[in-house]
Amino acid sequence: MKLNFVKNIQLDVQNWQNAINAQGYGVDWEKYIPTDLSIECIKIKDCIADYLNKHYYNVGLIDSYIGKIRNRINTQEIQEDLERLMDCKFPDNIEINVFITTFNRAPYNTKDNSFYLRYRGDENDIGKSITNIYHELMHFLFHWNYWEECQSAGLKENQIHDIKESFTVFLNSILIKRNLPIDKGYKIHQDLRKKIAELQKGNENFRHILEKIIREF
């Protein structure tokens, strides 16, 4: 697997503009807008682009961040960890584009093999970025290998998304071993995450626990 870290202000602007209208998992994305930036500015492409250039792109912060990620990440290790955890594999020679965004919302797209990664300027936060990468790549394996199973069980799309997000608690056993920040998940999923974590303590594998969770929906 190859991860391509991409600096593209046009895609970053697009993510900002999409985020102010986005809803999901009980998050109010508007609360992450800086106090010196208005929603009206975000809606105007040139206005938000000027803001991002001034604060991030033209001062080299994005280039510096990508360099720190490349120096820290072990893509092969992440791939092996996830494949072992979820009992399935990434396609051979797959390439995934990682678009850097300066907004807190970081969506993914399994159709074009890409996801956004939130910029983190603090050197001490690079570990959080690696955790985010584990999180997003886990979503890809879930979509490719378990989504249809959930559909066949009669689950609705929003229910499958809730399960998919809740199962990222499964990552924490690995993240702790790798000395990385744990995956905390969304507030609305905490009860389900606790249930999954308890089942994981019994050394049950991913598929067996997923089957149990599906039956409870």
Helices and strands as residue ranges (DSSP letters): E 2-6, H 9-19, G 29-32, H 39-43, H 45-52, I 53-57, H 61-72, H 75-86, E 95-101, E 108-109, E 114-118, G 123-125, H 126-145, H 147-152, H 157-166, G 167-171, H 172-177, G 187-189, H 190-201, H 206-216
